[in-house]
Each structure stands twice: as structure tokens, then as C-alpha cells.
Amino acid sequence: MAIQDIYPTALRLLGRPVLVVGGGRVAARRAKGLLDAGAKVTVVAPVASPELHALSDAGLLAWEPREYRSSDMDGMWFAQTATGVPAVDSLVSADAEANRVWCVNASDHEASAAWTPAVAEVDDVKIAVNAGGDPRRAMALRDAVATALETGDLPLRRRRVPTVTAAGSVALVGGGPGDSGLITVRGRRLLGQADVVVADRLGPRELLNELAPDVRVIEVGKTPGHHPVPQAEINRILVDEALAGHRVVRLKGGDPYVLGRGGEEAEFCRRNGVEVEVVSGVTSAISVPAAAGIPVTHRGLAKGFSVVTGHEELSEVPARPDHTVVLLMGVSQLRESAAALALAGLPLDTPVGIVENGYLPNQRVTIGTLGTIAAQAEATGVSNPAVIVIGDVVRVSPYAPAHFKTADYSTTSPNKPRVVTN
């Protein structure tokens, strides 16, 4: 049978009687698939596999423990033969043809009136691949397509509005520090399904350019001291769009539950009857220092770390070089933060690193000490988005100068590890 002879279609077998002839692994696999489709399955085989026994014992299918009879085809809508005996499979196939019943002949795909494709399901999409009767080739192609759908490389978004308006939903997606390659597979997939994207300023902005033209993007980005869309309004937008039946993705930078107010948004959605999913992201508190080769913990240097957003909280963290302090959104108050840590007893020669625009082409790293970093940042024009790392772990960075352990050291280095010392 040439590939051009195939007319691709899908069968709806809910409540329809179907016949499986054979009791081995292939028969069990096909019977399970037919049960998943809602068919009323009868298996005819003298001996059945443990899987078929279990399905029969559970009352999910009817098993006739005997040889096949031509009368078994009466009243059937679909048949699958998988005895492994060509003569029996051919008889079943011929009886199906005589009764105008579609039949898959597992012994001879060329003579089979129907083929079973390699199938996968992603969300509510079912992928079925035929590959000229080559099942391994079909499975490889199926897996490749399924992976592309899972990762968002192929569009999974609905295009036809359901007859009954579907319930909307909200997904709080952590997009990572800004590089589009650092969003999770789950986050990328949900973004590809979105009808509405409520976007932050610091998320993976490049991914917005890949959205379909009819996907609405609502900008709610904030900058330090400037919140054009208040948090209460963002909460309301999420709920209103979901209640209108839309799939909403709240695309955030970093992780929605690490100083991202994701907990407030999730709580508001649930309180208003909206289903919400939280997709963790690569938090900038850890990933951005890593972009500069700075671990937040390191054997022999630091066993723990604290993440804070301003100098007010610094009195609560250990003031020791072996406990890493990560400051988010702390550029404008860096001088006050450094003074607060010094007042708490942290030595002035404690290393400090600032990473601006982590993972982006304009990434820049500035390294100094607790006593010098504020002046360095002001002199070089350090600005947000930036992550500030305070502690001995900064010594590990390849951006650090060779004389880093002396009393006088500093460096500013954009993009690649290029050291400029004062």
C-alpha cells in the first residue's frame, strides 16, 4: 500500500463495540488505547497476558478465552488483530472486510485496511503519525513533534473558540533573569498557549516577539520608584481577563515567589474563583551572580546566604564575610546599605560584586569592597537591574583581580572577563 493511498482521519469510538483478537503485549497495548477512547472492548484469545487479565478482572473489558470465530465480527465497529499468527490475522482481516469493519492487521501492514499511528498527547492536542508502515520511524517523529509542542517551539494555542466558553486561567510564570533561554520548558509552553500576556519589564522580552499577532500583551512593568500600574490594578487585570475565558500568563522576571509579589497575585486570583498555576523561574538572586562566576555558597567561604531588598533588613542578617548577602533592587540605597552592614560589624574589606543586566549583551560586573563599592558604583554609573553580592564568595569570580586579597582592589568589567583595576 503506497503512502498516497492513506486518507488521514480520527475515529470517535466512545461507546462503540470493538474487537481485539490476540492476548499478548501488542493486544494489551491496543486494548488500553481503545479503552482510553471510550470503546467497549471485547478481547478474543485462548490465553491473555497479565495486563489483559487485570483489565478483565476490573470489568473494563470482556475477555473470551477461546479461539477466534467469524461470528465475533458481528456488530463491531472496529477490529484489531494481534495474534502473531498470520493465518489467523488474515482471517480476522478478511471477515472485517466482508462486514465493512475497519481493521488493523498487525501481521501485515501492507494488507491492512487501517494503520494505527504513533500517538502522543500534549495538553488537549493529540498527535498521530504514520510513517509508511515503519512504526519506529513514526515514534521518532511523534516524539520530536511532542517535544516541540512541550517546549513551545510549535504553537499550541487554541485558534477556534469552543462552543461552550472555556474557563479562563492564570499562570504566574517566572521568566528568569532576562535571557530567553533561561525560562523553564513549562513556562515556555504556557506562554505559547496564552491569549493574554501581562508582562513585567525584566522578563524575557525577546519571547514576546514570538507571540501570535492576536495575542494581547499588557505592559505592567515597574521601575524603582515608578509604578505606572499599581499592584491592585495588576491583580484586577489578571482576574478580569481570566473570567472573560482567556488563558492569561503573568510573565515575570526571575521567580514569581522570590520578591516578585507572586503570592499576592495567586491569592487574589484564587479568592476570586480563578484557577492559577505557579511556574517557578530561575531567580535573579542566584542566577545573576552566577553569570559573573559568583556562587552564593562555596565550600570554605560561605555555607548560607540571605536575600534582601534594602538596608532596613540588613540588621537581621549575619554580618560576617562567610555569610553571603544578596541585595536586590538595592542600587539607589547602596551607600546606606554598606554603612548599615559596617555598623553591624562587617569588615570594610569584605568583597562586594555588582552584576548589572545579568546574561544580557550589556552585562557589566563591578567588584570592590564594602568600604569602596558605593563610590565605585556612583563613579561608573551603576544602575538597575542589578544584583549586589556581599561576602567572601565574590573572591571566586573570574572577574576579580589577581591582587583581590590585598587592601586596595577594585574592578569594573563589561560583558566578558576583562579586568580594569584602580
C-alpha positions as CSV (number, residue, x, y, z in Angstrom):
1,M,0.0,0.0,0.0
2,A,1.5,3.3,-1.1
3,I,1.5,6.2,1.3
4,Q,-0.7,8.2,-1.1
5,D,-3.5,5.7,-0.5
6,I,-4.0,6.9,3.0
7,Y,-6.8,9.2,4.0
8,P,-5.9,10.5,7.5
9,T,-8.8,10.7,9.9
10,A,-9.7,10.1,13.5
11,L,-12.2,7.7,14.9
12,R,-14.6,8.6,17.8
13,L,-15.3,5.2,19.4
14,L,-17.0,6.3,22.6
15,G,-19.5,3.6,23.5
16,R,-18.8,1.7,20.3
17,P,-18.2,-2.1,20.3
18,V,-14.7,-3.0,19.1
19,L,-12.9,-6.3,18.8
20,V,-9.3,-7.2,19.7
21,V,-8.1,-10.7,18.6
22,G,-5.0,-11.8,20.4
23,G,-3.8,-11.9,24.0
24,G,-0.1,-10.7,24.0
25,R,1.6,-7.4,24.7
26,V,0.5,-5.8,21.4
27,A,-3.1,-6.7,22.0
28,A,-2.9,-5.4,25.6
29,R,-1.4,-2.1,24.4
30,R,-4.1,-1.7,21.7
31,A,-6.9,-2.6,24.1
32,K,-5.7,0.0,26.6
33,G,-5.7,2.6,23.8
34,L,-9.2,1.7,22.7
35,L,-10.4,1.8,26.3
36,D,-8.9,5.3,26.7
37,A,-11.0,6.3,23.7
38,G,-14.1,5.1,25.5
39,A,-14.7,2.0,23.3
40,K,-16.5,-1.2,24.6
41,V,-13.7,-3.7,24.1
42,T,-14.0,-7.4,23.6
43,V,-10.8,-9.5,23.6
44,V,-10.8,-13.0,22.0
45,A,-7.8,-15.1,22.8
46,P,-7.2,-18.5,24.3
47,V,-4.5,-17.1,26.6
48,A,-4.3,-13.5,27.9
49,S,-1.4,-11.5,29.2
50,P,-1.3,-10.3,32.9
51,E,-2.2,-6.8,31.7
52,L,-5.3,-8.1,29.9
53,H,-6.2,-10.3,32.8
54,A,-6.1,-7.3,35.1
55,L,-8.3,-5.2,32.7
56,S,-10.8,-8.1,32.5
57,D,-10.8,-8.7,36.3
58,A,-11.5,-5.0,36.8
59,G,-14.5,-5.2,34.5
60,L,-13.0,-2.8,32.0
61,L,-13.2,-5.2,29.0
62,A,-14.8,-8.5,28.1
63,W,-12.4,-11.4,27.6
64,E,-13.5,-14.5,25.6
65,P,-10.9,-17.3,26.4
66,R,-11.1,-19.2,23.2
67,E,-10.1,-19.2,19.5
68,Y,-11.5,-16.6,17.1
69,R,-14.8,-17.3,15.3
70,S,-16.0,-15.3,12.3
71,S,-19.2,-14.6,14.1
72,D,-17.2,-12.5,16.6
73,M,-17.1,-9.7,14.0
74,D,-20.9,-9.3,14.0
75,G,-21.9,-5.8,15.2
76,M,-18.4,-4.5,15.6
77,W,-17.3,-1.0,14.6
78,F,-13.6,-1.6,14.6
79,A,-11.2,-4.5,14.9
80,Q,-7.6,-5.0,15.9
81,T,-5.8,-8.3,15.2
82,A,-2.6,-9.1,17.0
83,T,-2.3,-12.8,17.4
84,G,1.1,-13.1,15.9
85,V,-0.2,-15.9,13.7
86,P,-0.5,-14.6,10.1
87,A,-3.2,-17.1,9.1
88,V,-5.5,-16.1,12.0
89,D,-4.8,-12.4,11.5
90,S,-5.6,-12.7,7.8
91,L,-8.9,-14.4,8.6
92,V,-9.9,-11.7,11.0
93,S,-8.9,-9.1,8.4
94,A,-11.0,-10.8,5.7
95,D,-14.0,-11.1,8.0
96,A,-13.7,-7.4,8.8
97,E,-13.6,-6.5,5.1
98,A,-16.7,-8.6,4.4
99,N,-18.5,-6.9,7.2
100,R,-17.3,-3.4,6.3
101,V,-15.5,-3.0,9.6
102,W,-12.2,-1.1,9.7
103,C,-9.4,-3.5,10.8
104,V,-5.8,-3.1,11.7
105,N,-3.8,-6.2,10.8
106,A,-0.7,-6.3,13.0
107,S,0.8,-9.1,11.0
108,D,0.7,-7.5,7.5
109,H,0.6,-3.7,7.4
110,E,0.5,-3.7,3.6
111,A,-2.7,-5.7,3.6
112,S,-4.2,-3.8,6.5
113,A,-7.2,-1.6,5.8
114,A,-6.2,0.7,8.6
115,W,-3.0,1.6,10.3
116,T,-2.5,2.6,14.0
117,P,-0.4,5.7,14.1
118,A,2.2,6.6,16.8
119,V,0.2,8.8,19.2
120,A,1.1,11.3,21.9
121,E,-1.0,13.8,23.8
122,V,0.1,17.4,24.7
123,D,-2.5,19.4,26.6
124,D,-5.7,18.7,24.6
125,V,-3.8,18.1,21.3
126,K,-3.4,14.5,20.1
127,I,-0.6,13.8,17.7
128,A,-0.9,10.9,15.3
129,V,2.0,10.0,13.0
130,N,2.0,7.4,10.2
131,A,5.4,6.8,8.5
132,G,4.8,4.4,5.6
133,G,4.3,1.4,7.9
134,D,7.5,2.0,9.8
135,P,6.5,2.1,13.5
136,R,9.9,3.1,14.8
137,R,10.2,6.0,12.4
138,A,6.7,7.1,13.3
139,M,7.5,7.0,17.0
140,A,10.6,9.1,16.5
141,L,8.7,11.7,14.5
142,R,5.9,11.7,17.1
143,D,8.3,12.3,19.9
144,A,10.0,15.1,18.1
145,V,6.7,16.9,17.4
146,A,5.5,16.3,21.0
147,T,8.8,17.8,22.4
148,A,8.5,20.8,20.1
149,L,4.9,21.4,21.5
150,E,6.0,20.8,25.1
151,T,8.8,23.4,24.8
152,G,6.8,26.0,23.0
153,D,8.7,25.7,19.7
154,L,5.4,24.8,17.9
155,P,2.2,26.8,18.6
156,L,-0.2,25.1,21.0
157,R,-2.6,27.9,21.4
158,R,-6.3,27.4,20.6
159,R,-7.5,29.1,17.5
160,R,-11.1,28.2,17.4
161,V,-13.4,29.4,20.2
162,P,-15.1,26.4,21.9
163,T,-18.9,26.1,21.5
164,V,-19.1,26.4,25.3
165,T,-16.9,29.2,26.6
166,A,-13.9,27.6,28.3
167,A,-12.9,28.6,31.8
168,G,-10.0,31.0,31.8
169,S,-6.9,30.6,33.9
170,V,-3.8,32.4,35.1
171,A,-0.3,31.1,35.1
172,L,2.3,33.0,37.1
173,V,5.5,32.3,35.1
174,G,8.9,33.0,36.3
175,G,10.9,34.0,33.2
176,G,14.4,34.0,34.7
177,P,16.8,36.9,34.7
178,G,16.0,38.1,31.2
179,D,17.8,35.7,28.8
180,S,15.1,33.9,26.8
181,G,17.0,30.6,27.1
182,L,16.6,30.6,30.8
183,I,12.8,30.2,31.0
184,T,11.6,26.8,32.0
185,V,10.1,24.4,29.5
186,R,6.8,24.6,31.3
187,G,6.8,28.4,31.2
188,R,7.7,28.5,27.5
189,R,4.8,26.1,26.8
190,L,2.3,28.1,28.7
191,L,3.4,31.3,27.0
192,G,2.8,29.7,23.7
193,Q,-0.8,28.9,24.8
194,A,-1.6,32.3,26.1
195,D,-4.4,34.6,24.9
196,V,-3.2,37.4,27.1
197,V,0.3,38.1,28.5
198,V,0.7,40.5,31.4
199,A,4.4,41.4,31.2
200,D,7.0,42.8,33.5
201,R,9.9,44.9,32.4
202,L,12.5,42.4,33.4
203,G,11.2,39.2,32.0
204,P,12.5,37.5,28.8
205,R,11.3,40.2,26.5
206,E,12.5,38.6,23.3
207,L,9.8,35.9,23.7
208,L,7.1,38.5,23.3
209,N,8.2,39.0,19.7
210,E,7.4,35.3,19.0
211,L,3.8,35.5,20.1
212,A,1.0,35.3,17.5
213,P,-0.2,38.8,16.3
214,D,-3.6,38.4,18.1
215,V,-2.1,37.7,21.5
216,R,-2.6,40.8,23.7
217,V,0.4,42.0,25.7
218,I,-0.5,44.2,28.6
219,E,2.6,46.0,29.9
220,V,2.7,46.5,33.7
221,G,6.4,46.9,34.2
222,K,7.8,48.8,37.2
223,T,11.0,50.7,37.7
224,P,12.4,51.8,41.1
225,G,10.1,54.5,42.5
226,H,7.8,54.4,39.4
227,H,4.8,52.0,39.4
228,P,2.6,53.2,36.5
229,V,0.3,50.2,37.0
230,P,-0.3,49.7,40.8
231,Q,-0.3,46.1,42.1
232,A,-4.0,46.2,42.9
233,E,-4.7,47.0,39.2
234,I,-2.4,44.2,38.1
235,N,-4.4,41.8,40.3
236,R,-7.7,43.1,38.8
237,I,-6.4,42.7,35.2
238,L,-5.4,39.0,35.8
239,V,-8.8,38.2,37.3
240,D,-10.9,40.1,34.7
241,E,-9.1,38.6,31.8
242,A,-9.4,35.0,33.2
243,L,-13.1,35.5,33.9
244,A,-13.5,36.5,30.3
245,G,-12.4,33.0,29.3
246,H,-8.8,33.8,28.4
247,R,-5.6,31.9,29.2
248,V,-3.5,34.5,30.9
249,V,0.2,34.3,31.5
250,R,1.7,36.7,34.0
251,L,5.3,36.8,32.7
252,K,7.7,37.9,35.4
253,G,11.4,38.3,35.7
254,G,13.2,35.8,38.0
255,D,10.9,33.7,40.1
256,P,7.3,34.9,41.0
257,Y,7.7,33.8,44.6
258,V,11.1,35.5,45.3
259,L,10.4,39.1,45.9
260,G,8.0,39.1,42.9
261,R,4.7,39.5,44.6
262,G,3.5,36.3,43.0
263,G,2.0,35.1,46.3
264,E,-0.3,38.2,46.4
265,E,-1.4,37.7,42.8
266,A,-2.1,34.0,43.3
267,E,-4.0,34.6,46.5
268,F,-6.1,37.3,44.7
269,C,-6.9,35.0,41.8
270,R,-8.0,32.1,44.0
271,R,-10.1,34.4,46.2
272,N,-11.9,35.4,43.0
273,G,-12.5,31.9,41.7
274,V,-9.8,31.9,39.1
275,E,-7.6,28.8,38.6
276,V,-3.9,29.8,39.0
277,E,-0.7,27.9,38.3
278,V,2.7,29.0,39.6
279,V,5.7,28.1,37.4
280,S,8.9,28.7,39.2
281,G,11.7,30.6,37.4
282,V,15.4,30.9,37.7
283,T,15.6,33.6,40.4
284,S,18.0,36.5,39.7
285,A,19.2,36.3,43.3
286,I,21.2,33.2,42.4
287,S,21.5,33.2,38.6
288,V,22.7,36.8,38.1
289,P,25.7,36.3,40.5
290,A,26.4,33.0,38.7
291,A,26.6,34.9,35.4
292,A,29.6,36.7,36.9
293,G,31.1,33.4,38.3
294,I,30.0,34.2,41.9
295,P,28.4,31.4,43.8
296,V,26.2,32.4,46.7
297,T,27.6,29.5,48.7
298,H,31.1,27.9,48.4
299,R,32.9,25.3,50.4
300,G,35.3,27.0,52.8
301,L,33.9,30.5,52.1
302,A,30.1,30.6,52.8
303,K,27.6,28.0,53.9
304,G,24.5,30.2,53.7
305,F,23.1,33.3,52.2
306,S,20.3,35.9,52.7
307,V,18.3,37.8,50.1
308,V,17.1,41.2,51.0
309,T,15.8,44.3,49.1
310,G,17.0,47.2,51.2
311,H,19.2,48.4,54.0
312,E,16.3,48.2,56.6
313,E,16.5,44.4,56.6
314,L,20.3,44.2,57.0
315,S,20.3,44.4,60.7
316,E,18.6,41.0,60.7
317,V,21.3,39.1,58.7
318,P,24.6,37.8,60.0
319,A,27.3,40.5,59.5
320,R,30.1,38.1,58.5
321,P,32.1,37.7,55.3
322,D,31.3,33.9,55.4
323,H,27.5,34.6,55.1
324,T,26.6,35.9,51.7
325,V,24.2,38.8,51.4
326,V,22.4,39.3,48.1
327,L,20.8,42.7,47.6
328,L,18.0,43.0,45.0
329,M,16.8,46.4,43.8
330,G,19.5,47.9,46.0
331,V,21.5,50.3,43.8
332,S,19.8,53.5,45.0
333,Q,20.4,52.7,48.6
334,L,23.8,51.1,48.2
335,R,25.7,53.6,50.3
336,E,23.2,53.3,53.2
337,S,23.3,49.5,52.9
338,A,27.0,49.4,53.1
339,A,27.0,51.7,56.1
340,A,24.4,49.6,57.8
341,L,26.5,46.4,57.3
342,A,29.6,48.2,58.5
343,L,27.8,49.4,61.6
344,A,26.7,45.8,62.3
345,G,30.3,44.7,62.3
346,L,31.0,43.6,58.7
347,P,34.7,44.4,57.9
348,L,35.2,47.2,55.4
349,D,37.5,45.0,53.3
350,T,34.6,42.4,52.7
351,P,34.4,41.8,48.9
352,V,31.4,43.1,47.1
353,G,30.3,42.4,43.5
354,I,27.6,44.2,41.4
355,V,26.2,42.5,38.3
356,E,24.2,44.6,36.0
357,N,21.9,43.2,33.3
358,G,22.9,39.6,34.0
359,Y,23.1,37.3,31.0
360,L,22.3,40.1,28.6
361,P,24.7,41.5,26.0
362,N,25.3,44.7,28.1
363,Q,26.1,42.7,31.2
364,R,28.6,44.6,33.4
365,V,30.4,43.5,36.6
366,T,31.8,45.8,39.2
367,I,33.9,44.4,42.1
368,G,35.1,46.3,45.1
369,T,34.9,46.2,48.9
370,L,32.3,47.2,51.4
371,G,34.2,50.4,52.0
372,T,34.7,51.4,48.3
373,I,31.7,49.9,46.4
374,A,29.3,52.9,46.9
375,A,31.8,55.3,45.4
376,Q,32.7,52.9,42.6
377,A,29.1,52.4,41.7
378,E,28.4,56.2,41.6
379,A,31.6,56.9,39.6
380,T,30.8,54.2,36.9
381,G,27.0,54.9,36.8
382,V,25.8,51.5,38.0
383,S,22.0,51.3,37.5
384,N,19.2,48.7,37.8
385,P,18.6,46.0,37.0
386,A,21.5,44.9,39.2
387,V,22.2,42.3,41.8
388,I,24.7,43.1,44.6
389,V,26.6,40.3,46.3
390,I,28.4,40.9,49.6
391,G,30.8,38.3,51.1
392,D,33.9,36.2,50.6
393,V,32.2,34.3,47.7
394,V,33.0,37.3,45.4
395,R,36.6,36.2,45.6
396,V,35.7,33.2,43.4
397,S,34.6,35.3,40.5
398,P,36.9,35.2,37.4
399,Y,36.3,39.0,37.2
400,A,38.2,39.5,40.4
401,P,41.7,40.9,40.0
402,A,44.8,38.9,41.0
403,H,45.5,41.1,44.0
404,F,42.0,40.7,45.3
405,K,43.1,39.8,48.8
406,T,45.0,43.0,49.3
407,A,43.6,46.1,51.0
408,D,43.4,48.0,47.7
409,Y,41.4,46.4,44.9
410,S,38.5,47.1,42.5
411,T,37.5,46.3,39.0
412,T,34.8,47.2,36.5
413,S,34.3,44.8,33.7
414,P,31.6,44.8,30.9
415,N,30.4,41.7,29.1
416,K,33.5,39.4,29.2
417,P,36.1,38.8,31.9
418,R,38.1,42.0,31.3
419,V,39.8,43.4,34.4
420,V,40.4,47.1,35.0
421,T,41.9,47.9,38.4
422,N,42.1,51.1,40.3
